[in-house]
Amino acid sequence: MDLLNTLVDKGLRRELPTREEALAVLATSDDDVLDVVAAAGRVRRQWFGRRVKLNYLVNLKSGLCPEDCSYCSQRLGSTAGILKYTWLKPEEASQAAAAGLAGGAKRVCLVASGRGPTDRDVDRVAGTIKAIKDQNEGVEVCACLGLLSDGQAERLREAGADAYNHNLNTSEGTYGEITTTHTYADRVDTVQKAHAAGLSACSGLIAGMGESDEDLVDVVFSLRELDPDSVPVNFLIPVEGTPLAKEWNLTPQRCLRILAMVRFVCPDVEVRIAGGREVHLRTMQPLALHLANSIFLGDYLTTEGQAGKADLEMIADAGFEVEGAEQVTLPEHRATAAAGGCGSHEDSGCGSHGDAGCGSHTGGGVCGSAPASAPASTPAAAPVAAVGEARTDLVAVRRRGAGTDLAPNA
């Protein structure tokens, strides 16, 4: 297929596809999905080999958020039966993080519900970062605390944070239909604050909220222009008790096409499969590893993921290897630029402005992700899902790990 050959060539050169080419990837047929995966897989292997980075979420403060993000199980007015608790103590958060690190994770993502942190909250998170780093040499820590005020990103970096996550979630044109208590511009501003402070910026999207192909391309091109080092791709899980509870729009093939499009647009960036992979990719999760080079291990914020042991077995069976703590995730040209301060990627692929045309808090993979999970064990005879078919059997509220007395899933 000429389209795929063109996209591979551009990806290997870190050149931005056209919008028409990105849209054409999303429009390919299910019959061609393996060809699309194979093509995007060549680009993934060029920049990341066969390594898979593992990340682990710790929900520092769950529920009772004043924001109204429609996808979120922790939103204002949510009736989802999630865990609700105030701030974990630093030692509690460090203990939770240790479980994920023991399972092979190299990055811990510290997430807290709310519009954004107060200065006291930043101090609290700084203590948690110190506790985790004191106990685990070489661990990466990413904070996800919502909208940042002036100076807070700098304080987080001084405290030892390596990265900051805040997702754009959807296109600027449709953002107001999803959230009304803050704006798309607010989110862009927070990502830019993280960049300016020298934090590695992490920003991604949610697919499956009823958006068009054009919306998906818009948000991914906007992400390329913002130039984050990592792009989490979340697949909406419609959680009962939220406004999007009836939105079941994804198939495994659709998810693979979305991940391939993101890889082609941002070829040399850490693409992470975040919330919803177990629910929407299901048995096709191993194919997605040919597109993304990063996943979350175990459970999410308010919902359960598949068993951490199953994640590790899937990676090994698919012929990939877990990225070690001593290995550098980003390609050399991006890692070198990041050493001078995140956001200084003048020659990098995703966000190369010469070529660029390229949280809120949920149960999904990251701050600002979709509410997502699967139970620890999926029924052996699960029915085949069609587009629009609700698979509520694959959604389980988290009842273990952070905020409980039960061992975490890692």
TORFI-45322 format. One record per atom (N, C-alpha, C): z, x, y. Coordinates in steps of 0.1 Angstrom, whole numbers, plus 5000, padded with zeros to 4 digits. Example, Ala and Ser with C-alpha at 12.3 -4.5 7.8 and 13.67 -1.06 7.14 Angstrom:
2
507851324943507851234955507851324967507151284978507151374989507951295000
END
This chain:
410
500050094988500050005000500050095012499050075021498950165033500150155042500750035043501950015052503050115047503250115034504350195029504150345030502850385028502550525030502750565044502350485053502550515067504050525071504850435066506250435069506950555063506550595051507150715045506850835053505550845057505150965066506050965079506150855085506950845097508450875095508950825084510350855081510650995078509751065071509951205068509751295081509151235091509051305104510051255114510851165110511851095119511151025131510050965128509250895138509550745137509650685149509950535149508750455145508950365135507850265132507550175144506450105143506250005153507049875149507249785158507849665155507049585145505749595146504849515136505049575122505249705121505449765108506849725102507849725111509149685106509149535102508449455109508349305105507649295092506649375090505749375078506649405066507549495067508449525056509249405051509749325061510549205058509649095052508349105055507448995051506849025037507149145031506549175018507049075008506349064997506648964987507649024977508248934970509148974959508449064949507149034947506349114937506349254941506449284954506249424959507549494962508749424959509949474963510249614957509849644945510149774939509349874946508149844950507349944958507949974971508549874977509249894990510449984988511249954977512450034974512050184971510950204964510550334960510150414973509450344982508950414994510150455003511050355006512150385014513150485007513150484994513950584986513550724989512250744991511750884994512350935007512350845017512950885030514450905028515150825021516550845019516850975012516051015002516351134994515951255003514951245012514651355021515851395029516651305034517651335044519051335037519251275026520551265020520651295005519551334999519551364985519951244977520751274967521251164958522751144960523251184971524651164974525051024979526150974975526650844980528050874986528250844999529450855006530350735003531650755000532550644998533450625010533650505014534550475025535550375020536750375027537850285022538450215034538550085033539150005044540649985043541249995054542749955055542849865067543249735063543349635074544749645080544849705092546149735098546849605103546049505106546649385112545649265109546149175102545149075096545348935102544248875106544348735111544748715125544748585129545348555142544548615154543248625152542348685163542048585173542048615186541748515197540248495199539448575193537948565194537348465185536148415189535648295181534348335173534248455169533048495161532848405149531748335148531548235139531548275124531248405121531248455108532548495103533648495111534848575108535948485103536548525091537648455085538948475093538948565103540148585111540048525125539048455127538648405141539648295145539648275158540348165164539948035158540847955152540547825146540147835132540147955126539747965112540847895103540347825093541247765083541147835070540547945069540448025057541848075053542048065040543448095035543648245033543448325044543548475043544948515045545148645041546448705044546648725060547848695065548048715079549348795080549248905087550348995090550149075102551249125108551149205120551049355115551149445125550749585123551549645111550749715102551349795092552049915098553149965092553750085097552950205093552950315100552150435097552250475082553450475077553650515063553050415053553050285057552350185048550850205049550350225060548850245062548450375054549250475055548950605048548950585033549950505029549950485014548750405009548350305017547150225014545850315014545850405024544650495025544650595013545750635008545850734997545250674985545350544983544650484971543150504971542550474983541150494984540650634983541450724988541050864988541150914973542150864966542350904952541150854944540550744948539350694941538050764945538050854954536850924958536350914972537050824980536650804994536850935002535950955011536151065021536451015035536250895037536450835051537350715049538350705058539250585058538950515071538750385070538450305082539650215085540250235097541450165101540950045110541249925105540749805112541949725116541849655128542849565133542149445140542649325137542049215143542449205158541649135166542049115180540849145189540949105201539849135211539649285213540749355214540749495217542149545218542349675217543749735216544349745230545649725231546449755243546649905242547149965253547550105252548650135242549550035241550550055230549950055216548949965214548249965201547650095198546950155209546350285207547350395202548550385209549650475205550050455190550150325186550450295173549450345163548150325166547150375157547150525157547450595168547450735168548550785158549650725158550650755148550250745134549450635131548850615118547850715114547050755124546050855121546750985117547751025125548551145122549151145108549751025104550351015091549351035080548150975082547050985071546551135070546351195082545751335082546851435077548051405080549151495075549151505060548851385054548951375039547751405032546551415039545251425033544351515041544351645036543551745044542051715043541351715054539951695054539451555054540351455054539951315054539251285068538251205068537651145080538351015083538650985096539250865100538350795110538050675107537250585117538150475121538250445134539050335139538050225143538550105141537849975144538849875150538949875163540049805169539549705179538149675180537649585189537149655202537049575213536549625225537449735232536949845236537749955242537749945257538849975263539049995277538850135281538650165293538350305298539550395293539150505288540150605284540650595270540450475264541050455250540350535239538950545241538250625231538650775231538850825243539350965245540650985238541550885240542850895234542850895219541950815214541850805199541250935194540350995201539751125196540851235197541651235208542751335209543751315198543951185193544851165182544351205168543051235168542451285155541451195149541151085156540050995150538751075151537951055140536651115139535451025144535750895142534650795145535250665150534350585156534750455160533650355156534050245150533150135146533150015155532049975159531949845166530449795164530249685157528949645153528349555164526949565165526249475174526049345167526049335154525949215146524649145145524149105157522849035157522149065170520949015172520149045184520848995196520449055208520949015220520548875223519348835219518848695223519648585216520248615204520948515197522448535197522948635203524348665202525248555207524848485218525648375223525848265214524948245204525048145194526148175183526548295182527448345172528848355178528948405190530248435197530148405211531248335217531248305231532348365239533348435232534448485239534248635244533148695240532748815246531248825244530648925251529148935251528549045243527349035241526549145234526749275243526649265256526849375265528249445263529249365260530549415258530549515246529849465236529749545223529049675226527849665233527149795236528049885244528749835254529649915262530649995253531249925243532249995235531550105227530350085221529750185214529450305223528950285235528750385245529950465248531150395250532350465252532750555241532550515229532750605217531950725218530650705220529750825222530250915232530550865244530850945255532151025253533050975245534351035242534151145231532951155225532751255214533151205201533351075199533551015186532250985179532150995166530950965159530850805159529850755165529650615167529150555154529750435150529350365138529050215143527850165141527550035146526449975138526549855134525649795125525349645127525049575117524549435118525049345107524949215109525149125098523849045096523449035083522248955080522648835073521948725074522148605067522848495075522848515089523548415097522548305102521348305097520348215101519348275111519448405113518548475122517148485117516148515125514748535122514548675119513348705113512948845111512848915124512448855134512348915148513748955153514748865150516148905154516649025146516349035134516749155126516149285131514849275134514149395139514649425153514949325161515549345175516849425174517749385165519049445165518949585159518049605149517949745143517249835153516349795161515749875171516749905182517549815185518649835195519649935190519949935177520850035171520250175172518950185169518250315170518450365184518250285194518350335208519750375211520750305206522150345208522550475200521850505190521950625183523350645176523850555168525050575160524750675149525750745144525650825132525550745119526250625120526250545108525950395111525150335103524750195105525150115093526250035094526649945083525849825083525349785071524549665070525349565062525749455068526549355062525749235058526049165047525349045043526448935044526148835052527148725054527548655041528848645040529448565029530048445037529448325035529948205042531348165036532348205044533748175039534148035043534647955034535147825037536247835048536147745058537047745069536547815082535247865081534547925092533247845095532747855108531547775112530347795103530247915097529047945090529147925075530147845071530447825057529247775049528347715055527147655048525947735048526047855054524847945056524648035043523847995034523548075022522048095022521648205028520248225031519648355025520448425017519948555012519748554997518748634993518448664978518648814977518748864965518849014963517649084968516449024967515149084971515149084987515648984993515748985008516649095013517749105006518749215010518049355009517349374998516649504996515649535007514949425011513949445021514549485035515749415037516449445050516949585050517549635039518049775038516849865040515749835034514549925035514049935049514049825056513649825070514549905079515849895076516849975084516550125081516350165068516150305065514850355072513750275072512550325079512750335094513550245100513750255115514750365118515750385110516750485112516750585100515750665098515650745086516750845083517350905093518251015091519650985094519950855094521250805097521950755084523350765084524150715073523950565073523250515064523050365062524050325051524950235055526050195046525950045042525950025029526049885024527449845026527649745034529049695037529349565031529949475039530349345033529149265027529449205015528449115009527649174998527749294995526749354985527049294972528249274968528549214955528049074953528148994965527748854964526248834965525548914973524148884975523248974967523549104965522749194957523049174942524349144939524849124925524349234916523649194905523249294895522149394901521649374913520649464918521249564928522649574928523249674937522749814934522549854922522149994920520850024927519949934928518649954935518949984950519949924955520249944969520750084972521250154962521650294964520450384967519250344963518050414967517650404982518350314989518050285003519250335012520450305008521650335015522250455009522950535017523650655012525150645013525650525015527050505018527450365014528650345008529250215005530750215008531350095008532750085007533250074993534350134991534950134977536050024977535949944966536949844964536949724973538149684978538249564985537849575000537649465007537349465021538549415029538349365040539549335049540349215044539649095042540348975038539848925025538848995019538348945007538249054997538049024984538049124973536649174970536449294968535249354963535349374948534249424942534349454927535249574925535649584913536649694910536149824914537049914920536650044924536050124912536650114900536050184889534650134886534350014888532949964886531950024897532450044909531650114919531250254915532250324910532050464905531050474893531250374884530350374872528950334877528850244886527450204891526750324897527450404905526850524911526450624901527250654891526850744881525750694872525750574868524750514860523350514866523350494880522150494887521550634890522350734886521850874887522150934901523150884908523650934920524951004918525451074929526751144928527551114940528851104938529751084949529851204958529651184971529651294981531051344982531251484981532551544981533051564995534351584996534951605010534351725017533951825009533451955015531951935019531251835015529851815019529751745032528751785040528451725053527551615051527951495056527151375053525751375060525751415073524551405081523651515079522351495080521351615080521751715090521351835088521751945097521451925111520251865114519951855129520851755135521251645128522251555134523651605134524051675124525351735123525551835134524551915137524652015147524751945161523951845163524051775176525451705177525951645166527251585167528351675171528151805167529251905170529351925185528351895192528351905206528851775213529151675205529651545210528651445206529251345199528351235194527651175206526351145203525451095214524551205219524651325214523851435219522651465210522151355204521051375194519651365200519351455209518051445216516951455206517151535195516051565186516151485173517151405172517451335160516551215158516551165145515651055142516050925148517050865142517550735147518150755161517550705171518050715184517350825192516350885187515650985195514950915206515450935218514950845229513550875233513050985229511651015232510750925224511150885212510350805203510850655203512050635208512750505206512050395213511750305206511150185213512350105213514450255188515750235182516750325190534349535173534449445164535549345163534449275161535349165157535749195142536649115137537349155125537249045114536649085103536348985093536749025079536348945069536648985055535649075049534749115057533649195052533849345052532749415052532849565049533449635061533249595073533749675084534149585095534749645105535149575117533849515123533749385124532549325129531549295118531949305106531049275095531249125090530449085081530548955075531748945066532348825065533348805055532748815041533248905033532448935021533348985009532948944997533649004986533048944973533549004962533348944949534648964942534948874932536148894924536049024916537149074912537149204905536349204892536149084886535249074875534448954876533048964875532148854877531948784864531948654863531648584850530448634844530448654831529348714823528148624824528348494824527148404824526948334838527148414849526948354862525548294864525448184870524148114871523248194881521948184879520948244888520948164901521048244912521148174925519748164931519448054938518248034946518648044960517648054969517948064983518647924987519647944994520347824999521447774989521547834977522547784968523847854971524847784972526247834975526747904963527248024964527848104953529348124957530048024959531448034963532248094951531748094939532448154928532548304929531748364938531748504940532548544952533348454958534148484969535648474966536348574968537848564965538648624977539548554982540448604992541248714987541348824995542248934991543648904990544248934979545748904977546449034972545849144974546449274969546149384980546849494978546649604987547449585000546849635011547549635024548049495028549349485032549949365036550549285024550449345012551049275000551949374993552549334982553349414974552549464961551349424960550549454949549649584951549349654940548549774941547149734947546549824955545149794960544149824949542949764952541749794943541049914949541050024942540350144946539850214934
END
